[in-house]
Amino acid sequence: MPKTKTHTGTVVRADGEKRVKLHMTATTWVASAKEYYYRDSGQRGGGHGRARLLLDTIKPIEKVTE
């Protein structure tokens, strides 16, 4: 079962910028099961690519209450 995404942030890739939903662990921001970014640098971990998470764009997702 996937974790609930609590934040959003902008990821910069070779093909442009993309807004992604994230959740936080002890050392990373996680976008999907195979895509995570280090909390201290924003650099992508694991797979290939030079994607980077812009840490100053991370914002909590606001919950809508009715």
N, CA and C atoms as an extended XYZ file, in Angstrom:
198
Properties=species:S:1:pos:R:3:atomname:S:1:resname:S:1:resid:I:1 pbc="F F F"
N         0.840       -1.175        0.000 N   MET     1
C         0.000        0.000        0.000 CA  MET     1
C         0.892        1.246        0.000 C   MET     1
N         0.669        2.170       -0.936 N   PRO     2
C         1.518        3.364       -1.001 CA  PRO     2
C         1.272        4.313        0.170 C   PRO     2
N         2.314        5.024        0.522 N   LYS     3
C         2.212        6.024        1.580 CA  LYS     3
C         1.414        7.223        1.086 C   LYS     3
N         0.771        7.911        1.996 N   THR     4
C         0.033        9.122        1.649 CA  THR     4
C         1.016       10.255        1.393 C   THR     4
N         0.850       10.928        0.285 N   LYS     5
C         1.724       12.045       -0.068 CA  LYS     5
C         1.310       13.263        0.760 C   LYS     5
N         2.291       13.903        1.380 N   THR     6
C         2.016       15.004        2.299 CA  THR     6
C         2.521       16.347        1.798 C   THR     6
N         3.397       16.342        0.787 N   HIS     7
C         4.008       17.568        0.283 CA  HIS     7
C         4.060       17.550       -1.239 C   HIS     7
N         4.328       18.700       -1.829 N   THR     8
C         4.621       18.788       -3.257 CA  THR     8
C         5.944       19.518       -3.421 C   THR     8
N         6.596       19.275       -4.549 N   GLY     9
C         7.856       19.935       -4.838 CA  GLY     9
C         8.139       19.900       -6.324 C   GLY     9
N         9.075       20.719       -6.773 N   THR    10
C         9.431       20.793       -8.180 CA  THR    10
C        10.707       20.004       -8.431 C   THR    10
N        10.639       19.118       -9.423 N   VAL    11
C        11.789       18.323       -9.838 CA  VAL    11
C        12.263       18.856      -11.178 C   VAL    11
N        13.566       19.084      -11.312 N   VAL    12
C        14.158       19.541      -12.569 CA  VAL    12
C        14.811       18.345      -13.240 C   VAL    12
N        14.367       18.081      -14.466 N   ARG    13
C        14.922       16.996      -15.270 CA  ARG    13
C        15.434       17.566      -16.573 C   ARG    13
N        16.034       16.723      -17.403 N   ALA    14
C        16.564       17.168      -18.692 CA  ALA    14
C        15.462       17.708      -19.596 C   ALA    14
N        14.245       17.164      -19.473 N   ASP    15
C        13.141       17.594      -20.326 CA  ASP    15
C        12.287       18.700      -19.713 C   ASP    15
N        12.715       19.273      -18.602 N   GLY    16
C        11.995       20.393      -17.998 CA  GLY    16
C        11.662       20.158      -16.534 C   GLY    16
N        10.847       21.053      -15.993 N   GLU    17
C        10.443       20.974      -14.593 CA  GLU    17
C         9.098       20.280      -14.474 C   GLU    17
N         8.900       19.598      -13.343 N   LYS    18
C         7.646       18.909      -13.099 CA  LYS    18
C         7.319       18.996      -11.615 C   LYS    18
N         6.059       19.248      -11.304 N   ARG    19
C         5.588       19.290       -9.919 CA  ARG    19
C         5.202       17.876       -9.515 C   ARG    19
N         5.743       17.367       -8.407 N   VAL    20
C         5.466       16.003       -7.963 CA  VAL    20
C         4.975       16.013       -6.521 C   VAL    20
N         4.199       14.985       -6.176 N   LYS    21
C         3.759       14.789       -4.799 CA  LYS    21
C         4.798       13.941       -4.082 C   LYS    21
N         5.033       14.241       -2.804 N   LEU    22
C         6.105       13.606       -2.035 CA  LEU    22
C         5.631       13.190       -0.651 C   LEU    22
N         6.359       12.253       -0.059 N   HIS    23
C         6.269       12.035        1.381 CA  HIS    23
C         7.690       11.937        1.920 C   HIS    23
N         7.846       12.175        3.203 N   MET    24
C         9.163       12.292        3.809 CA  MET    24
C         9.509       11.039        4.610 C   MET    24
N        10.780       10.614        4.507 N   THR    25
C        11.316        9.584        5.390 CA  THR    25
C        12.438       10.226        6.192 C   THR    25
N        13.188        9.434        6.934 N   ALA    26
C        14.249        9.976        7.784 CA  ALA    26
C        15.322       10.712        6.989 C   ALA    26
N        15.642       10.245        5.769 N   THR    27
C        16.734       10.852        5.009 CA  THR    27
C        16.350       11.303        3.603 C   THR    27
N        15.134       10.984        3.145 N   THR    28
C        14.770       11.288        1.758 CA  THR    28
C        13.368       11.860        1.619 C   THR    28
N        13.140       12.476        0.454 N   TRP    29
C        11.804       12.814       -0.025 CA  TRP    29
C        11.482       11.774       -1.075 C   TRP    29
N        10.351       11.093       -0.961 N   VAL    30
C        10.005        9.991       -1.849 CA  VAL    30
C         8.870       10.418       -2.776 C   VAL    30
N         9.083       10.253       -4.101 N   ALA    31
C         8.063       10.567       -5.096 CA  ALA    31
C         7.334        9.296       -5.536 C   ALA    31
N         8.054        8.191       -5.668 N   SER    32
C         7.453        6.905       -6.028 CA  SER    32
C         8.356        5.807       -5.489 C   SER    32
N         7.967        4.568       -5.746 N   ALA    33
C         8.739        3.440       -5.219 CA  ALA    33
C        10.176        3.425       -5.742 C   ALA    33
N        10.405        3.971       -6.942 N   LYS    34
C        11.746        3.947       -7.526 CA  LYS    34
C        12.348        5.332       -7.703 C   LYS    34
N        11.748        6.332       -7.110 N   GLU    35
C        12.234        7.703       -7.289 CA  GLU    35
C        12.260        8.421       -5.936 C   GLU    35
N        13.470        8.746       -5.482 N   TYR    36
C        13.604        9.463       -4.214 CA  TYR    36
C        14.746       10.457       -4.309 C   TYR    36
N        14.694       11.453       -3.436 N   TYR    37
C        15.656       12.551       -3.442 CA  TYR    37
C        16.156       12.771       -2.023 C   TYR    37
N        17.463       12.993       -1.869 N   TYR    38
C        18.043       13.198       -0.550 CA  TYR    38
C        17.582       14.521        0.041 C   TYR    38
N        17.211       14.499        1.326 N   ARG    39
C        16.683       15.692        1.987 CA  ARG    39
C        17.723       16.781        2.165 C   ARG    39
N        18.984       16.439        2.299 N   ASP    40
C        20.001       17.461        2.544 CA  ASP    40
C        20.472       18.156        1.268 C   ASP    40
N        20.413       17.477        0.112 N   SER    41
C        20.934       18.070       -1.120 CA  SER    41
C        19.913       18.185       -2.247 C   SER    41
N        18.867       17.381       -2.211 N   GLY    42
C        17.888       17.374       -3.289 CA  GLY    42
C        18.301       16.507       -4.457 C   GLY    42
N        19.472       15.878       -4.393 N   GLN    43
C        19.969       15.047       -5.478 CA  GLN    43
C        19.217       13.722       -5.512 C   GLN    43
N        18.952       13.237       -6.730 N   ARG    44
C        18.237       11.983       -6.870 CA  ARG    44
C        19.107       10.812       -6.445 C   ARG    44
N        18.504        9.872       -5.750 N   GLY    45
C        19.201        8.657       -5.356 CA  GLY    45
C        18.706        7.488       -6.184 C   GLY    45
N        19.415        6.383       -6.129 N   GLY    46
C        18.969        5.191       -6.838 CA  GLY    46
C        19.248        5.234       -8.319 C   GLY    46
N        18.194        5.199       -9.127 N   GLY    47
C        18.280        5.087      -10.585 CA  GLY    47
C        19.101        6.142      -11.276 C   GLY    47
N        19.166        6.024      -12.598 N   HIS    48
C        19.969        6.957      -13.371 CA  HIS    48
C        19.267        8.293      -13.537 C   HIS    48
N        19.980        9.159      -14.134 N   GLY    49
C        19.429       10.475      -14.414 CA  GLY    49
C        20.022       11.531      -13.513 C   GLY    49
N        19.889       12.741      -13.944 N   ARG    50
C        20.433       13.852      -13.174 CA  ARG    50
C        19.324       14.726      -12.624 C   ARG    50
N        18.193       14.153      -12.335 N   ALA    51
C        17.091       14.929      -11.786 CA  ALA    51
C        17.469       15.473      -10.417 C   ALA    51
N        16.911       16.620      -10.089 N   ARG    52
C        17.163       17.248       -8.798 CA  ARG    52
C        15.865       17.846       -8.274 C   ARG    52
N        15.624       17.650       -6.987 N   LEU    53
C        14.468       18.240       -6.321 CA  LEU    53
C        14.881       19.603       -5.787 C   LEU    53
N        14.131       20.633       -6.139 N   LEU    54
C        14.416       21.976       -5.625 CA  LEU    54
C        13.824       22.074       -4.220 C   LEU    54
N        14.700       22.053       -3.220 N   LEU    55
C        14.263       21.971       -1.829 CA  LEU    55
C        13.443       23.173       -1.389 C   LEU    55
N        13.705       24.345       -1.968 N   ASP    56
C        12.953       25.538       -1.560 CA  ASP    56
C        11.534       25.575       -2.137 C   ASP    56
N        11.167       24.611       -2.996 N   THR    57
C         9.811       24.572       -3.557 CA  THR    57
C         8.905       23.598       -2.828 C   THR    57
N         9.412       22.908       -1.827 N   ILE    58
C         8.614       21.917       -1.104 CA  ILE    58
C         7.610       22.630       -0.201 C   ILE    58
N         6.341       22.243       -0.378 N   LYS    59
C         5.266       22.837        0.410 CA  LYS    59
C         4.309       21.752        0.854 C   LYS    59
N         3.702       21.885        2.040 N   PRO    60
C         2.726       20.879        2.477 CA  PRO    60
C         1.462       20.959        1.624 C   PRO    60
N         0.830       19.805        1.442 N   ILE    61
C        -0.454       19.760        0.746 CA  ILE    61
C        -1.519       20.166        1.748 C   ILE    61
N        -2.304       21.154        1.375 N   GLU    62
C        -3.351       21.628        2.285 CA  GLU    62
C        -4.579       20.740        2.158 C   GLU    62
N        -5.074       20.325        3.295 N   LYS    63
C        -6.261       19.485        3.306 CA  LYS    63
C        -7.513       20.352        3.250 C   LYS    63
N        -8.446       19.932        2.436 N   VAL    64
C        -9.702       20.667        2.306 CA  VAL    64
C       -10.697       20.059        3.284 C   VAL    64
N       -11.240       20.880        4.157 N   THR    65
C       -12.249       20.419        5.098 CA  THR    65
C       -13.586       21.041        4.752 C   THR    65
N       -14.607       20.233        4.823 N   GLU    66
C       -15.939       20.737        4.475 CA  GLU    66
C       -16.844       20.753        5.677 C   GLU    66
